[in-house]
Amino acid sequence: MPRADYAEADRPKQAKARAHGDDGHAHDQGHEGHAHDHNRHDHGHRHEDAGCCGASGAVAPMPVQLPQSEAVGTDMRTAIRITQMDCPTEEALIRKKFSRMPYVRSMDFNLMQRVLTVVHAPGALDSILAALRSLDFTPELASARADAASVAASPVPHKPWWPLALAGVVAAGSEAASWLGAPAWVPAALAIVAIASCGLTTYKKGWLAIRNGNLNINALMSIAVTGALMLRQWPEAAMVMVLFTIAELIEAKSLDRARNAIQGLMQLTPEQASVQQSDGSWLATELKTIALGALVRVKPGERIALDGEIVEGRSSVDQAPITGESLPVDKTVGDAVFAGTINQTGSFDYRVTAAASNTTLARIMHAVEEAQGTKAPTQRFVDRFARVYTPIVFAVALAVAVVPPLLFGGLWQEWVYKALVMLVIACPCALVISTPVTIVSGLAAAARKGILIKGGAYLEQGRKLSRLALDKTGTITHGKPVQTEFEILADVDVVRCRSLAASIAGRSDHPVSTAIAAAAQAEGLASVTVDAFEAIAGRGVRAEIDGAPYWLGNHRLVEELGRCSASLEAKLDALERQGKTVVMLIDSERVLALFAVADTVKETSRAAIAELQRLGVGTTMLTGDNPHTAAAIARQVGIDEARGNQLPEDKLGAVAQWSEKGATVGMVGDGINDAPALARADIGFAMGAMGTDTAIETADVALMDDDLRKIPQFIRLSKSTHSVLVQNITLALGIKSVFLVLTVVGLGTMWMAVFADVGASLLVVGNGLRLLRK
């Protein structure tokens, strides 16, 4: 029967269109409006000049593709890649510029992917690009990108290393000259040469920021170094600029590692595959030119290039890159294979079922990159805090420079120097970077284990999970029951009766129907023509055969049709207490026969439920199956509570009831009947999402295989992520607070300020990357 039937038909990879408000899908917005992030596979190369969180240098470009501009009502939404934008410094500069442009409706920044999505008036794109270029940025649009092959082959611009090396040597010379008591002009000249060798880019960016009314790290550093020169602190000014440039180079490489945390997934597929030609020969062919339905041959040890279905041969396939499974899976004719997985010792041919841009792996990448673009609650809080942090520190620095000399007779040189040191510390980069790096690392770590999390909000919320509702068929059980009993209940022909039931069941892909149809097929029973097939949600199906109506459905349907009896109740009770599901064939007058099918519990379900209980998560089975069967299955796996005869509205009501009591509720399912409950739950888990478009695209958390043990893994990862977030925020604020106090009491220096700023950024990035090892 259709998967909406029996109420236990819990099998569509259906997810939810959630309306939870500010739950992680609320993107960072500009002064008005709302813009979604539409970055796609944007792991491209760094520009020659990096932003505040980067320095000179580049990493190899990844094949990338930005989306084309699209209409949003009467406006347009355009994704713009800005290779220099990877820090709140650039974001603030762009916001300041665009806030004066009335045709810009809203802005959405994805700093990890360096993508700015702008909703703007039609015809305003050229002005927007010109504004970005006036800030010394290099904007790129979808139409400006070459194909993946040419992008991958294009040279990457690198800044020469020798100016920075020269600056370091000359700055050290200035320090030595000052220490040895050389004439004043010697350390001064050497300092100026050092600053000119490595600091002109910083000065250029600083001037652009000041000109646009923005105080970013480049502006603050430029002011601080200039102030040090005016105070004749020659060696210190030179060394601060050199150290700042070196530290930013190191930080850029660290950020690139976080940015490309899932880069390995993109490199899982080979560039070519062996495709059968019209004359029967086999030819190595580029993936993008391989059509659907093409026949591809995979040799032992090769990586599978595209999704498909085996038509000849057999082998074992290592699916760990997609599902995180530790053991290879046996594959034979009719089985699905997936791009990025690794063939073992056998060889087989398969027919392509998905183009290179639409494979399971490509959809995973797409989903993870969209998740990187959404902002988790902690990240949104930090962003709001950072917007007031820098102006406050700048005002404090100004007060430190002016108030003591004017009111308390302090030395101008001493207090201006302290103010300059505070300016260097004022940049909030470490604080703002701390959250996205941690969230992206957590998302990447989960994806490598076959857990696809659709946003940082769910990753953060998983640690709070207190109640988990689970569907039965295909979730706790294998979802592949077999017919165990058949009993005729009326004076009808046995063969005719079974043919009728099997013909009706054959119109559905529900596991119970499949079991009935398979049993009849195994015995060679002929099928009959079925007309007017109709699903009855939560009960079964109705059909017409030779003009007569028939129903195939569960106990609830029999009662509603008024066909139940005491003797039938006794038979059903006995079978259901054995954990079997019973459906009946009914005509216009009576129940003709009953069919009992039994499903088997997954071993992984028992382990998963036990682990959830150790984590303090209560479990409830919500199934459309009868209460006796539900209770029997629940006992086998150790579930706390079982509720049978659950219609879609009943499952929804149970989840809503828990939520109203303050519980954080998760729902696990894979069916149409689960959709309302999945939508209402705080976190919806889709089972067996591998190869299924809708589950990957719409679930909150998609488990890429049918292993419930991934849910405890998800909860543990959520707890680890939260712990790292707290550590990073504490580190970022704590280090800056300590150095601000040291500066005020006269113990802070510019050297220390540089280490406080960039060193804190390196610490939080490194700490966030630890999640990749979990």
C-alpha positions in Angstrom: 0.0 0.0 0.0 1.1 3.5 -0.4 3.4 4.7 2.3 0.7 6.9 3.6 -1.3 3.8 4.4 -1.6 1.7 7.5 -0.6 4.8 9.6 2.6 2.8 10.1 3.6 3.9 6.6 6.4 6.0 7.9 8.6 6.0 4.9 8.8 9.2 2.7 12.1 10.9 3.0 10.0 13.9 3.9 11.2 16.7 5.9 9.8 19.8 7.1 9.2 23.3 6.1 9.8 24.6 9.5 8.5 27.9 10.8 10.4 28.2 14.1 11.3 31.8 13.6 14.8 32.6 14.6 16.1 29.1 14.7 19.3 29.2 12.7 17.7 29.9 9.3 17.5 33.6 10.2 20.5 34.9 8.3 22.5 38.0 9.3 20.7 40.8 7.7 21.5 44.4 6.7 19.5 47.5 7.6 16.3 45.9 6.3 14.9 42.9 4.4 16.0 39.4 4.4 18.5 37.7 2.1 19.2 34.0 2.0 22.7 32.8 1.5 23.1 31.1 -1.8 26.8 30.3 -1.9 27.6 27.2 -3.8 30.8 25.2 -3.4 32.8 28.3 -2.8 36.2 27.2 -1.6 38.1 29.3 -4.0 41.5 30.9 -3.9 42.6 33.8 -1.8 43.2 37.1 -3.5 46.6 38.5 -3.5 45.7 40.8 -0.7 43.9 39.2 2.2 41.5 40.7 4.7 42.1 41.5 8.3 42.1 37.8 9.1 44.5 37.0 6.4 47.7 38.1 4.8 49.6 37.6 1.7 49.6 34.1 0.3 47.1 31.8 -1.3 45.8 28.4 -1.3 45.0 26.3 -4.4 41.5 27.1 -5.8 38.7 24.7 -5.5 36.2 24.1 -8.4 33.5 26.6 -7.5 30.2 27.8 -8.9 28.2 30.7 -7.7 24.5 30.8 -8.4 23.1 33.2 -11.0 21.2 36.3 -9.9 17.5 35.5 -9.2 14.3 37.5 -8.8 13.0 38.1 -5.3 9.6 39.7 -5.7 10.4 43.0 -7.6 14.0 42.9 -6.5 17.1 40.8 -7.4 19.2 38.6 -5.2 22.9 38.3 -6.3 25.7 36.2 -4.7 29.1 38.0 -5.0 32.3 36.3 -4.2 34.9 38.6 -2.6 38.2 36.9 -2.1 39.5 39.5 0.4 36.4 39.2 2.6 36.9 36.7 5.5 36.7 38.8 8.6 34.3 41.2 10.3 36.7 44.0 9.3 35.6 43.7 5.7 32.0 43.0 6.6 31.8 46.2 8.6 33.4 48.2 5.8 30.9 46.9 3.2 28.0 47.5 5.6 29.0 51.1 6.1 29.3 51.6 2.4 26.1 49.9 1.4 24.0 51.5 4.2 24.2 54.7 2.2 22.9 53.1 -1.0 19.1 53.1 -1.0 18.8 50.5 -3.7 20.5 47.9 -1.5 17.6 46.1 0.4 19.6 43.7 2.5 23.0 42.0 2.9 23.9 38.5 3.9 27.6 37.7 4.7 29.2 34.3 4.7 32.7 35.1 5.8 33.8 31.4 5.9 33.0 31.1 2.2 33.8 34.8 1.3 30.3 35.2 -0.2 28.2 38.4 0.0 24.5 37.9 -1.0 22.8 41.2 -1.8 19.1 41.8 -2.4 19.0 44.9 -4.5 16.8 46.9 -6.9 17.0 45.8 -10.6 19.7 47.5 -12.5 21.7 48.4 -9.4 24.3 45.6 -9.7 26.8 47.7 -11.6 26.7 50.4 -8.9 27.1 47.7 -6.2 30.2 46.2 -7.9 31.7 49.6 -8.4 31.2 50.3 -4.7 33.0 47.1 -3.8 35.9 48.0 -6.2 36.1 51.4 -4.6 36.9 49.6 -1.3 39.7 47.8 -3.1 37.8 44.5 -3.3 37.6 42.2 -6.3 34.0 41.0 -6.7 33.2 37.9 -8.8 29.8 36.9 -10.1 28.6 33.5 -11.4 28.9 34.7 -15.0 32.5 35.7 -14.4 33.6 32.2 -13.3 35.1 29.7 -15.7 34.1 26.1 -15.5 35.6 23.9 -12.8 38.3 22.5 -14.9 39.7 25.9 -16.0 39.4 27.3 -12.5 41.4 24.4 -11.1 44.0 24.8 -13.7 44.3 28.6 -13.3 47.5 29.9 -11.7 47.2 31.2 -8.1 48.7 34.6 -7.4 51.3 34.6 -4.7 53.0 37.6 -3.1 56.8 37.3 -3.1 58.1 36.3 0.3 61.3 38.4 0.2 59.8 41.8 1.1 58.5 40.4 4.4 61.9 38.6 5.0 63.7 41.9 4.3 61.4 43.8 6.6 62.1 41.3 9.4 65.9 41.6 9.0 65.8 45.4 8.8 63.4 45.7 11.8 65.8 43.5 13.8 68.6 45.8 12.6 66.7 48.8 13.9 66.3 47.1 17.3 70.0 46.2 17.4 71.0 49.8 16.4 68.9 51.3 19.1 70.2 48.9 21.7 73.8 49.5 20.7 73.4 53.3 21.0 73.8 54.1 17.3 72.9 57.7 16.1 69.1 58.2 16.1 68.8 58.5 12.4 70.0 54.8 11.9 67.2 53.0 13.8 64.8 55.5 12.3 65.9 54.9 8.7 65.9 51.1 9.2 62.4 51.2 10.8 61.0 53.2 7.9 62.5 50.7 5.4 61.0 47.8 7.3 57.5 49.4 7.5 57.6 50.3 3.8 58.6 46.7 2.9 55.7 45.0 4.6 53.2 47.6 5.8 52.1 49.5 2.7 49.1 47.2 2.2 48.1 47.7 5.8 48.3 51.4 5.4 46.3 51.3 2.1 43.5 49.3 3.7 43.6 51.4 6.8 43.2 54.6 4.8 40.3 53.1 2.9 38.6 52.2 6.1 39.1 55.6 7.7 37.9 57.3 4.5 34.7 55.3 4.8 34.2 56.0 8.4 35.2 52.5 9.7 37.7 51.6 12.3 39.0 48.1 11.4 42.3 46.4 12.4 44.1 47.9 9.5 43.0 51.4 10.4 43.9 50.8 14.1 47.3 49.3 13.3 48.1 52.1 10.9 47.2 54.7 13.5 49.2 52.8 16.2 52.3 52.4 14.1 52.2 56.0 12.9 51.7 57.2 16.5 54.7 55.1 17.5 56.8 56.7 14.8 55.7 60.2 15.9 56.7 59.2 19.5 60.1 58.1 18.0 59.6 54.5 19.1 61.4 53.4 15.9 62.3 49.8 16.6 58.9 49.1 18.2 57.0 50.5 15.3 58.9 48.4 12.8 58.8 45.2 14.8 55.0 45.6 15.5 54.3 46.0 11.7 56.5 43.0 10.9 55.0 40.8 13.6 51.5 41.9 12.6 52.1 40.9 9.0 53.7 37.5 9.9 50.9 36.7 12.4 48.2 37.5 9.9 49.9 35.2 7.4 49.9 32.4 9.9 46.3 33.2 10.8 45.3 33.1 7.2 46.6 29.6 6.7 44.8 28.5 9.9 41.6 30.0 8.7 42.0 28.3 5.3 42.2 25.0 7.1 38.9 25.7 8.8 37.4 27.0 5.7 38.3 23.9 3.7 37.5 21.5 6.5 35.3 19.5 4.2 37.5 20.0 1.2 38.3 16.3 1.3 34.7 15.5 0.4 35.0 17.5 -2.8 38.0 15.5 -3.8 36.4 12.1 -3.4 35.3 11.6 -6.9 37.7 10.9 -9.8 37.8 13.2 -12.8 36.9 10.5 -15.3 35.0 7.2 -15.5 35.1 4.3 -17.9 31.9 4.5 -20.0 30.6 2.0 -22.5 30.4 3.4 -26.1 27.9 2.6 -28.8 30.2 0.0 -30.3 30.6 -1.8 -27.0 34.1 -0.4 -26.2 35.0 1.4 -23.0 36.4 4.9 -23.0 37.6 7.1 -20.1 35.2 10.1 -20.1 35.0 13.3 -18.1 32.2 13.2 -15.5 30.4 16.3 -16.6 29.8 14.8 -20.1 28.4 11.5 -18.8 24.7 11.3 -19.4 22.0 9.7 -17.3 21.6 6.0 -18.1 25.2 5.6 -19.3 26.9 2.3 -18.4 30.0 2.7 -16.3 32.6 0.1 -15.4 34.4 0.1 -12.0 37.6 -1.9 -11.5 38.9 -3.2 -8.2 40.3 -0.5 -6.0 38.7 2.3 -8.0 36.6 5.1 -6.5 33.1 5.2 -7.8 32.5 8.4 -9.9 28.7 8.8 -10.1 25.6 7.5 -8.4 24.1 4.5 -10.1 22.6 1.0 -9.9 24.6 -2.2 -10.5 23.6 -4.1 -13.6 26.4 -6.7 -13.7 28.9 -8.0 -11.3 29.3 -7.8 -7.5 31.8 -6.5 -5.0 32.2 -4.9 -1.6 32.1 -1.1 -1.4 33.7 1.0 1.3 30.9 3.7 2.0 32.7 5.3 4.9 33.3 8.6 3.0 29.5 9.1 2.8 28.0 7.1 5.7 30.9 6.8 8.2 30.4 3.0 8.2 33.5 1.2 9.3 32.9 -2.0 7.3 32.5 -2.4 3.5 29.0 -3.2 2.2 28.3 -6.1 -0.2 26.8 -5.0 -3.5 25.3 -7.0 -6.3 22.9 -6.5 -9.2 20.1 -4.1 -8.4 22.0 -2.4 -5.5 22.7 1.3 -5.5 26.2 2.7 -5.4 27.2 6.3 -4.7 29.8 8.7 -5.9 32.9 9.0 -3.7 32.7 5.5 -2.3 35.5 3.0 -2.9 35.2 -0.3 -4.7 37.1 -3.2 -3.1 38.2 -6.4 -4.7 35.4 -7.1 -7.2 34.4 -5.5 -10.5 31.0 -4.4 -11.7 29.1 -2.3 -14.2 26.5 0.2 -13.1 24.0 2.4 -14.8 24.2 6.1 -14.0 21.2 7.5 -12.1 22.4 11.0 -11.2 24.5 13.6 -13.0 27.8 14.8 -11.5 26.2 17.9 -10.2 23.3 16.0 -8.5 25.0 13.0 -6.9 24.5 12.2 -3.2 28.0 13.6 -2.5 27.2 16.8 -4.4 24.0 17.3 -2.4 25.9 16.7 0.8 28.4 19.3 -0.1 25.6 21.7 -1.1 23.8 21.1 2.2 26.9 21.5 4.3 27.9 24.8 2.6 24.3 26.2 3.1 24.6 25.1 6.7 27.9 27.1 6.9 26.0 30.1 5.7 23.4 30.1 8.4 24.2 31.6 11.8 23.8 29.7 15.0 22.4 31.5 18.1 25.7 32.0 19.7 27.2 33.4 16.5 24.4 35.9 16.1 24.9 37.0 19.7 28.6 37.4 19.2 28.1 39.4 16.0 25.7 41.8 17.8 28.2 42.2 20.6 31.2 42.8 18.3 29.3 45.7 16.6 29.5 47.8 19.8 32.8 46.4 21.1 35.2 48.2 18.9 33.6 51.7 19.2 33.5 51.3 22.9 37.2 50.3 23.1 38.1 53.2 20.7 36.3 55.7 22.9 38.1 54.3 26.0 41.4 54.5 24.2 40.7 58.2 23.3 39.8 58.9 26.9 43.1 57.2 28.1 45.1 59.4 25.7 43.4 62.7 26.7 42.0 62.6 30.2 45.1 61.8 32.3 47.3 64.5 30.7 44.5 67.1 30.8 43.0 66.5 34.2 45.7 64.7 36.2 49.0 66.1 34.8 50.0 62.9 33.1 52.7 62.7 30.5 51.2 63.0 27.0 53.7 60.6 25.5 53.1 57.9 28.1 49.3 58.0 27.9 49.1 58.4 24.1 51.3 55.3 23.8 48.9 53.4 26.1 46.0 54.5 23.9 47.8 53.3 20.8 48.4 49.9 22.4 44.7 49.7 23.2 43.7 50.5 19.6 45.7 47.5 18.5 43.8 45.3 21.0 40.4 46.7 20.0 39.9 44.6 16.9 37.1 41.9 17.6 38.4 39.4 15.0 39.2 36.7 17.5 35.8 37.0 19.1 33.9 36.9 15.8 35.9 34.2 14.2 35.6 32.0 17.3 32.0 30.9 16.5 31.9 30.2 12.8 35.2 28.3 12.9 33.8 26.1 15.7 30.5 25.6 14.0 31.9 24.8 10.6 34.4 22.3 12.2 31.5 20.6 14.0 29.4 20.4 10.8 32.4 19.0 8.9 33.2 16.4 11.6 29.5 15.3 11.5 29.5 15.0 7.7 32.5 12.8 7.7 30.6 10.4 10.0 27.5 10.4 7.8 25.5 12.9 9.9 24.3 15.8 7.8 23.4 18.7 10.0 21.5 21.5 8.3 22.7 24.4 10.4 24.6 25.5 13.4 21.3 26.1 15.3 20.6 22.3 15.3 24.2 21.5 16.2 24.0 23.8 19.2 20.5 22.6 20.2 21.3 18.8 20.1 23.0 18.9 23.5 19.6 20.0 25.0 17.7 17.0 23.6 15.6 15.5 26.4 12.9 13.5 24.6 13.3 11.5 21.4 10.2 10.1 19.5 10.9 7.3 17.0 8.9 5.8 14.2 9.1 1.9 14.1 9.2 0.6 10.5 12.5 1.4 8.9 13.7 3.3 11.9 13.9 0.8 14.8 13.2 -2.2 12.6 14.8 -3.1 9.2 11.5 -2.1 7.4 11.6 -5.4 5.4 9.0 -7.6 7.0 8.1 -11.0 5.6 4.7 -12.7 5.6 4.6 -15.3 8.4 0.9 -16.3 8.5 -2.1 -16.4 6.2 -5.5 -17.5 7.4 -8.7 -17.7 5.3 -11.7 -16.3 7.3 -14.6 -16.8 4.9 -15.9 -19.4 2.4 -13.8 -18.2 -0.5 -11.2 -19.7 -2.8 -7.8 -19.5 -1.2 -5.8 -18.9 -4.4 -8.3 -16.3 -5.5 -8.1 -14.6 -2.1 -4.3 -14.4 -2.1 -4.3 -13.1 -5.7 -6.7 -10.3 -4.8 -4.6 -9.2 -1.8 -1.3 -9.5 -3.6 -2.6 -7.5 -6.6 -3.7 -4.7 -4.4 -0.5 -4.8 -2.3 1.5 -4.7 -5.5 0.3 -1.2 -6.1 2.3 0.0 -3.0 5.9 0.1 -1.9 5.0 0.0 1.8 7.0 -2.8 3.6 3.9 -4.7 4.7 2.5 -4.6 1.2 5.8 -5.6 -0.3 5.9 -8.7 2.0 2.4 -9.8 1.0 3.1 -9.3 -2.7 6.5 -11.0 -2.5 5.0 -14.1 -0.8 2.4 -14.5 -3.6 5.0 -13.9 -6.3 7.2 -16.6 -4.7 4.5 -19.1 -5.2 3.7 -18.0 -8.7 0.2 -16.7 -8.1 -1.2 -14.7 -10.9 -2.2 -11.1 -10.4 -5.4 -9.4 -11.4 -6.3 -6.0 -12.7 -6.8 -3.4 -10.0 -8.9 -0.2 -10.6 -9.8 2.9 -8.6 -6.8 2.4 -6.2 -7.1 4.8 -3.2 -5.1 5.3 -0.1 -6.8 5.7 3.3 -4.4 7.5 5.6 -3.5 5.5 8.6 -5.7 2.6 7.8 -4.9 1.0 4.5 -6.2 1.1 0.9 -9.3 0.7 -1.2 -9.5 -0.7 -4.7 -11.9 -2.2 -7.2 -11.5 -5.5 -8.9 -14.0 -6.6 -11.6 -16.2 -3.8 -10.4 -16.4 -5.0 -6.8 -14.8 -3.0 -3.9 -12.1 -4.4 -1.7 -10.1 -3.1 1.2 -6.7 -4.1 2.5 -6.0 -2.6 5.9 -5.4 -2.7 9.6 -7.4 -3.4 12.7 -8.7 0.3 12.8 -10.0 0.0 9.2 -11.9 -3.2 10.0 -13.6 -1.6 13.0 -14.5 1.5 11.1 -16.1 -0.7 8.3 -18.0 -2.5 11.0 -16.6 -5.9 10.1 -15.0 -6.8 13.4 -16.0 -9.7 15.7 -15.0 -11.3 19.0 -13.3 -14.2 17.2 -11.4 -11.9 14.9 -10.3 -9.8 17.9 -8.9 -12.9 19.6 -6.9 -13.9 16.5 -5.6 -10.4 16.1 -4.7 -10.1 19.8 -2.7 -13.4 19.7 -0.7 -12.4 16.7 -0.1 -8.9 17.8 1.3 -10.0 21.2 3.9 -11.9 19.2 5.0 -8.6 17.7 3.5 -9.2 14.3 1.6 -6.7 12.1 -1.8 -8.0 10.8 -3.7 -6.6 7.8 -6.9 -8.0 6.4 -8.6 -8.3 3.0 -12.2 -7.1 3.2 -15.0 -7.1 0.6 -18.3 -5.3 0.8 -19.7 -7.7 3.4 -17.0 -9.4 5.4 -13.4 -10.0 6.3 -12.0 -12.6 3.8 -8.6 -13.3 5.1 -5.8 -12.0 7.4 -2.1 -11.7 6.7 0.5 -11.5 9.4 3.9 -10.1 8.7 6.9 -9.7 11.0 9.8 -7.3 10.9 13.1 -7.7 12.6 14.8 -5.3 15.0 18.1 -3.8 14.0 20.9 -4.7 16.3 22.1 -1.1 16.1 18.7 0.0 17.5 19.3 -1.7 20.8 22.7 -0.2 21.2 21.4 3.3 20.2 18.6 3.2 22.7 20.9 2.1 25.5 23.3 4.9 24.6 20.5 7.5 24.5 19.4 6.4 28.0 22.9 6.9 29.3 22.8 10.4 27.9 19.6 11.1 29.8 17.3 11.2 26.7 13.9 9.6 27.2 12.6 7.5 24.3 9.1 6.9 22.9 8.0 4.9 20.0 5.1 6.5 17.9 3.8 3.9 15.4 0.7 3.4 13.5 1.0 -0.3 14.2 -1.2 -1.9 16.9 -0.3 -1.4 20.6 0.6 -5.0 21.2 3.2 -5.1 18.4 4.5 -1.7 19.5 4.9 -2.9 23.1 6.7 -6.1 21.9 9.2 -4.2 19.8 9.7 -1.6 22.5 10.6 -4.3 25.0 13.1 -5.8 22.6 15.1 -2.6 22.2 14.5 -1.1 25.6 12.4 1.9 24.7 10.8 3.7 27.6 7.3 4.1 26.2 5.4 2.7 23.1 2.3 4.2 21.6 0.4 2.3 18.9 -2.4 3.2 16.5 -0.8 6.6 16.0 -2.2 8.7 13.1 -0.2 11.6 11.8 -2.1 14.0 14.0 -1.5 11.8 17.0 2.3 11.9 16.5 2.1 15.6 16.1 0.1 16.0 19.2 2.6 13.9 21.3 5.5 16.0 20.1 3.6 19.3 20.7 2.6 18.1 24.2 6.3 17.4 25.2 7.3 20.8 23.7 4.7 22.7 25.7 6.1 21.1 28.8 9.5 22.6 28.1 11.2 19.5 26.7 13.6 19.8 23.7 12.1 17.2 21.4 13.6 15.2 18.6 11.6 13.1 16.1 13.1 10.3 14.0 11.3 9.0 11.0 11.3 8.6 7.3 7.7 8.7 6.3 4.8 10.9 5.1 3.0 10.2 8.4 6.0 11.5 10.3 6.1 14.8 8.4 3.9 16.8 10.8 5.8 15.6 13.9 9.1 16.2 12.2 8.1 19.7 11.5 6.9 20.3 15.1 9.9 18.8 16.7 12.9 20.9 17.7 15.1 18.6 15.7 13.9 16.3 12.9 16.0 13.3 12.1 15.6 11.7 8.7 16.6 8.1 8.5 18.3 6.4 5.5 18.9 9.7 3.6 21.6 8.4 1.3 20.6 8.9 -2.2 17.3 10.7 -1.4 17.0 14.2 -2.5 14.2 15.4 -0.3 15.7 14.1 3.0 19.1 15.7 2.3 17.6 19.0 1.2 14.9 19.4 3.9 15.7 17.4 7.1 17.2 19.2 10.1 19.6 16.2 10.6 19.9 13.5 7.9 21.5 10.2 8.9 23.1 9.0 5.7 22.4 5.3 6.5 19.8 3.6 8.8 22.0 3.6 11.9 20.3 5.1 15.0 23.7 5.1 16.8 24.5 8.3 14.9 22.0 10.2 17.1 24.0 9.7 20.3 27.1 10.6 18.3 25.3 13.8 17.2 24.4 14.7 20.8 28.0 14.2 22.0 29.3 16.3 19.1 26.8 19.0 20.0 28.0 19.0 23.6 31.6 19.2 22.5 30.8 22.0 20.1 29.1 24.0 22.9 32.0 23.4 25.2 34.5 24.7 22.5 32.3 27.7 21.8 32.3 28.7 25.5 36.1 28.1 25.6 36.7 30.3 22.5 34.5 33.2 23.6 36.2 33.1 27.1 39.6 33.0 25.5 38.9 35.8 23.1 37.4 38.1 25.7 39.7 37.0 28.5 43.0 37.6 26.6 41.9 41.0 25.4 40.6 42.0 28.9 43.9 41.0 30.5 46.0 43.0 28.0 43.7 46.0 28.3 44.2 46.0 32.0 48.0 45.6 31.6 48.0 48.5 29.2 46.1 50.8 31.5 48.5 50.1 34.4 51.5 50.7 32.2 52.7 47.1 31.6 51.4 46.7 28.1 53.4 47.2 24.9 52.6 47.2 21.3 54.4 43.9 20.9 52.1 42.4 23.5 49.1 44.1 21.8 49.8 42.4 18.5 50.2 39.0 20.2 46.9 39.7 22.1 45.0 40.4 18.9 46.4 37.9 16.4 47.5 35.3 19.0 43.9 35.2 20.4 42.6 34.6 16.8 45.1 31.7 16.3 44.1 30.2 19.6 40.4 30.1 18.9 40.9 28.8 15.4 43.1 26.0 16.6 40.7 25.2 19.4 37.8 25.1 17.0 39.6 22.8 14.6 39.9 20.2 17.4 36.3 19.2 16.6 37.5 17.7 13.3 39.2 15.0 15.3 36.1 13.9 17.1 
